[in-house]
Amino acid sequence: MHIEFRHLRTIKAIHECGGLARAAEQLHITQSALSHQIKGLEDQAGVELFVRRSKPMKLSAAGLRLLRLADQILPQVEAMQAEFSSLRDGRTGRMHIAIECHACFEWLFPVLEAFRKTWPDVDVDIRPGLAFDALPALQKEEVDLVVSSDPEDIPGVEFVELFDYAPVFVAASTHPLAAKPFVEAEDFRGETLITYPVERSRLDVFSQLLTPAKVEPEAIRQVELTAVILLLVASNRGVAVLPDWVVREVKYSSDYVTRPLTGKGLTRRLYAAVRGEDRDKPFVADLIRLARSEARRLQAA
């Protein structure tokens, strides 16, 4: 048998309506066309699907089996159609995010909380982009957005500006370097530098300051949480370099101070890397808008 979705809808409509006239009206076809469709389906099946001369029309045993099939399949088809419609309209989709900026967890969670309320049908997930190559994963459609401070020229990928931030030196208020108006690369010699557990190339203090100056701290201590980094700094167990907005947002203690890096200070820019074909999806554009809004709030804090 060659059963089409319209056949299943026909069986269901006649069963629910109890006759050809009302079923034809519900299906928006003529009664004659509906009769021909039933005859063609019965010819394929080789059995009668309806009990003839019954009012209202009743399904035969074979017709009831076809009705059970319709009850199983048609809801799944309708759900799929609704899902495709939502995808076309940009109401649903997937937003899997990789983060190359470790400190950005502090900033991203409020953004995602606002995002999920507006886009409840978008599947959101976060993957720390530290244990894999996030940008190649974006190209392969394994993730949908990468938060990065290092834009690259990658075919099919666009880097959308989010906000600028300043990496700042953080030390205990009693630390000798706290008396300086700004801190330079040479000042890190002999210091214990407390960092996130990230490779050096992804840490601003190394990529923007220490590595170009060929300066090595006396020791490096890796710590996962920002609050713990600040606790250790306040206890004079080492110094750190963090984004300015992170220090303002956490506000752990008054026992540490921040100083600019170099006399002019350093400025970095954070980007959202997305596939070019996804840039104009409504929920992608809204996530970027929310991210910029949260950044402005942090910078004003």
Rosetta blueprint (number, residue, H / E / L):
1 M L
2 H L
3 I L
4 E L
5 F H
6 R H
7 H H
8 L H
9 R H
10 T H
11 I H
12 K H
13 A H
14 I H
15 H H
16 E H
17 C H
18 G L
19 G L
20 L H
21 A H
22 R H
23 A H
24 A H
25 E H
26 Q H
27 L H
28 H L
29 I L
30 T L
31 Q H
32 S H
33 A H
34 L H
35 S H
36 H H
37 Q H
38 I H
39 K H
40 G H
41 L H
42 E H
43 D H
44 Q H
45 A H
46 G L
47 V L
48 E L
49 L L
50 F E
51 V E
52 R L
53 R L
54 S L
55 K L
56 P L
57 M L
58 K E
59 L E
60 S L
61 A H
62 A H
63 G H
64 L H
65 R H
66 L H
67 L H
68 R H
69 L H
70 A H
71 D H
72 Q H
73 I H
74 L H
75 P H
76 Q H
77 V H
78 E H
79 A H
80 M H
81 Q H
82 A H
83 E H
84 F H
85 S H
86 S H
87 L H
88 R H
89 D H
90 G L
91 R L
92 T L
93 G E
94 R E
95 M E
96 H E
97 I E
98 A E
99 I E
100 E L
101 C L
102 H H
103 A H
104 C H
105 F H
106 E H
107 W H
108 L H
109 F H
110 P H
111 V H
112 L H
113 E H
114 A H
115 F H
116 R H
117 K H
118 T H
119 W L
120 P L
121 D L
122 V E
123 D E
124 V E
125 D E
126 I E
127 R E
128 P E
129 G L
130 L L
131 A L
132 F L
133 D L
134 A H
135 L H
136 P H
137 A H
138 L H
139 Q H
140 K L
141 E L
142 E L
143 V L
144 D L
145 L E
146 V E
147 V E
148 S E
149 S L
150 D L
151 P L
152 E L
153 D L
154 I L
155 P L
156 G L
157 V E
158 E E
159 F E
160 V E
161 E E
162 L E
163 F E
164 D E
165 Y E
166 A L
167 P E
168 V E
169 F E
170 V E
171 A E
172 A E
173 S L
174 T L
175 H L
176 P H
177 L H
178 A H
179 A H
180 K L
181 P L
182 F L
183 V E
184 E L
185 A H
186 E H
187 D H
188 F H
189 R L
190 G L
191 E L
192 T E
193 L E
194 I E
195 T E
196 Y L
197 P L
198 V L
199 E L
200 R H
201 S H
202 R H
203 L L
204 D H
205 V H
206 F H
207 S H
208 Q H
209 L H
210 L H
211 T H
212 P H
213 A H
214 K L
215 V L
216 E L
217 P L
218 E L
219 A E
220 I E
221 R E
222 Q E
223 V L
224 E L
225 L L
226 T H
227 A H
228 V H
229 I H
230 L H
231 L H
232 L H
233 V H
234 A H
235 S L
236 N L
237 R L
238 G L
239 V E
240 A E
241 V E
242 L E
243 P E
244 D H
245 W H
246 V H
247 V H
248 R H
249 E H
250 V H
251 K L
252 Y L
253 S L
254 S L
255 D L
256 Y E
257 V E
258 T E
259 R E
260 P E
261 L E
262 T L
263 G L
264 K L
265 G L
266 L L
267 T L
268 R E
269 R E
270 L E
271 Y E
272 A E
273 A E
274 V E
275 R E
276 G H
277 E H
278 D H
279 R L
280 D L
281 K L
282 P H
283 F H
284 V H
285 A H
286 D H
287 L H
288 I H
289 R H
290 L H
291 A H
292 R H
293 S H
294 E H
295 A H
296 R H
297 R H
298 L H
299 Q H
300 A H
301 A L
